[in-house]
Amino acid sequence: MLEIPFGQTRSYGEIAKTLGVAAQPIGQACGGNSIPIVIPCHRVLAADGKTGGFSGGTGVETKLALLRHEGALLL
């Protein structure tokens, strides 16, 4: 997650493929992230471009606000 550039996103599946693991552990890692502003799990989306969950702030609303702030393109 730290390697995803500001303003860009990746899917759980893309990260999983890069690491050679299943996508579910990637989602679990994002969900267990206790410092989401430092480790930018808000940049990780579902394969269909939907947001998925978010452990920080007020949840998905905070994730969307962070992505908008970064200028990330959302479907």
N, C-alpha and C positions, 0 to 999 in steps of 0.2 A: 504494500500500500504506500509505503514511503517513496517508492520509485514512480508512482503515477504523477505526472507533471500537473502543476496548478492549472485549473481550467479544463482538464481532461478527465475522462472516466474510463473504467474498464469493467467488464462483467465478471461475476464470480467465476464463470466458466473459463474466461480468458486467463485469469490468474491461476486457476487450477491447472489448466493445460501447461502453462509455463513452468509450474512447480512439479508437474507430474503426479498430481493428487486429484481426488474428487472435489467437486464444487462445494459440497456440504461443509467440509471443514473450513473452507474460506468464509462461508457465512457465519459459522460458529465463532471464528476468530474475530470477525467484524462485530458480532453481537457481544462478545466478551471484552471488547476494547474499552478500557476505563478512561482513556485519554484521547477521545476522538478528534479533538482539535489538533493535537500533536501528531497522531497517527491518523491520516486522513481517510478513514473508512467511508466517509460520505462520498468519495469518488468511485465507490464500487456499486454497480447497479446489476439488476437481474438481466438475463440474456435478452429479454424482450424490450429492454430500455426502461422498464418500470423501476421505481426507486428501491424496492425492498425495504427493509427496516433500517432503524438508526438508533443507537444507544445513547446519544447525547441530547441535551436540551429537551425540547418538547417532541422528540422523535422525528418522524418523517418531515414535519414542517421545518424543523431546523436543518435537516439534510438538504431540502430543496432551497432554503435560503442561502446556505453555504455554496451550493452549486451555482445559483444565480449570481452570487457575489463574485465567484470566480469566472463567470462568463461561460460556464460549461453548457454545451448544447444538449438540450433534453428533448426527447421525442414527445 
